[in-house]
Structures are given as C-alpha cells and as structure tokens.
Amino acid sequence: MNTQDRVAALVRHYYWDRDLNCARTTLRCLESILQNPLHPQIFTAAVGCHGAGGTGGQCGLVEGGLLLIGLHGAELGKDEGEIVDLCARFATQFTERFTSIACKDLRPGGIHPNDPPHLCESLTVDGICFLHDFLEEMKLSAEPNRRKSAPGTDTGE
C-alpha cells in the first residue's frame, strides 16, 4: 500500500470510527506512518486545534503539522530559531499548495452550523501527505554528508 492509500485509510478510520478532529487525525496518521509514538499530552493539547476551536481560523492540518515540525525539529537537533523558520516555510508552502491556511477558506463551502462531519476528508489526505513529504525532507536535510538546507529550498547543487 502506498503512502497516499495508507493515509486515506487512516484518515477514514480516525474521522469516522474515532470522530477525531483534523489536527488529532494528522498527529495520529503521522505517528502511525513514521512509527514514532507521540506523548498522550500532545493529543490532549490538540483537542481544540481544528480551525482554532471551530471558528474557521488556522486549519487543524496546519496546527497539527506545526506541532510535528517542532517535535521532529527538536529530535533532529534544530535550535528554536531553525524550527520557527521551518514552521514558517511549511505555512508558506502549505498556502502555495492549498491557497490558504485558514479553515474557513479551505473547508468546502466554508463553516456552517449544520455542516455534516468531516467535509475535509479529501483535503486531509492531501494535507497529511504534504506534511509527510515536508517531514521527510527535514530528515534528509539533517543527515550527515548533506548540505543543511531547509525543506523546499534549492541549494543549486
């Protein structure tokens, strides 16, 4: 099963069987795919990270992604400034790819009180795959014998 198919199956499970929000789904999917268990407090902290508590603010795919970038950056020995730069780069690239980082812009039809659940399932799969690729590039750029460059940058070499 390729990454896209695996992510799609996991998203379906976490959305429909567990009724998790997009940020928690992002965290669970990447935890599974990367085989890197996350501390339970991360999931507790992400309870309101779905469009800034459902207000249509920052998308939970971005919120969950930023948490993972911070965690993985620290594991790779990045300092706080480097992690902040990676988070900014991710947000910029996410905006370029998906047109916005705001839930109200990304959610099909915006935010309405009578919306059915999990309207963003397809977007979630694409967003998690995008994040997975970003995290893999972070890892590769941190390996010895490679010039350190942030994901998404071209060193010209």
N, C-alpha and C positions, 0 to 999 in steps of 0.2 A: 504494500500500500504506500503510495507516495505521500509526501507531506501534506499537500492540499486535501487529499481524501481523508487522511488521518485527522487533520484539523476539523474538517467538515463533520466527521463522525463524533468527535469530542464536543464540538460546539452544540450539535444537536442534543447530545446527552446532557450537557451542563445546562442548556437552556430549557429543554422540555422535560427531562427527568428530574433535575435538581432545582430548576427555576432560579438559577444564579443570574446575577446581572452581568453586563458585558465586561466590566473590569475583573470581576472574580472569574468569569469564564476565561478571559485572557490569561490570567495567572494560572489557573488550573491546566489549561491546554499546554502552555509552555512548560509548566512543571512536569507534565507527563512526557512531552516530546523531548525535552532536554534531559530528562531523568535526573532532575535536580530538585529535591524536595524543598519546599518553602516552609518557613515557620508559620504555624497556625495564626499568629497575630497579624500576619500580612493579610489574610483573608478577612479577619475581623475588621481591620482598618479600611478595607476596600468596600465595606457594606454600602456606603453612600457614594461610591465612585461610579456612578452611571449617569453621565450628563450632569455632574455637580449636584447629585441628590435628586435627579429627575427634573431639574429646572431648565434643561436644554443647554447648559454650559458645556464645559470641556467634556468631550466624548470619553466614555469609560475605556474604550480601546486605547486611547492616548494615555489616560490616567494609569491604567494597568501597565502599559508599556513603559512609562516613565519610572514606575516603581522597579520594574525588572531591569531597566538600564542602570539605575542606581545600584541595585544589588549586584548585577554582573560586572559593572564597572569597578566596584569595590573588590570583588573577587579577583579581578584582573590586575589589581594594584593601582588603579587610576586614582589620582587625587580628586578632591571635591571640585576643583575648577574644571578638570577634564571631564568629569561626569556631568557637570552643568552644561558644558559645551556639547557633549553627546546628546543630552536631552534636548537642547535647542536644535541641534541638527536633525534629530528624529522628528520633532514637531514641524520643522520646516519641510522635511521630505514627506511627511505624512500629509501636510497641507498640499504640497505639489501633486501628490498621487491621488488624494481623495477630495481635494478642493477646500477643505476646512478641517478644523479640529473641534468644532462646536457640534454637539449632539443635535441641536435644533436644525442645523444645516444638513447634517448627514442622514438623519433619520428620515426614511421615506414619508413625505407629507408633513414633516415637522413633528411637533409634540401636541397631542390632543388627549383629553381625559379619557375618551372612550376607545383609544387605540387598542388593538389586540396585542398580546405579548409578542416579544421577540421579532419585531418587524425588521430588525437589522441583521438577521441571521447570515445572509449572504455577505453583507459588508463585514461582519465579524470574522468570517472565514478569511476574507481577503486581507483584513487588517492584521489578523494574527499571523498570517503567512508573511506579510510585510515586516512585522516586528521580528519574527523568527529570522528572516534574512538579515535584518539590521543587527541582531544579536550575534549571528554567525560571523558577520563582517567585523564586529567588535573583537570577537575572539581571535579571528585570523590576524587582525592588525596588531594584536598584542603578542603574538607568537614571536619567539626569538628568531633572529636572522631575517626578519621582515622590517622594513622601514615602518615606524609607527606613524600611521595616518588614521584619521577618523573615518568611520564608515561613510561611504558616499562621496569621498573626495578622491581626486585623481592626482597622484604624485608625479605623473608624467613619465614614470619609469616603466 
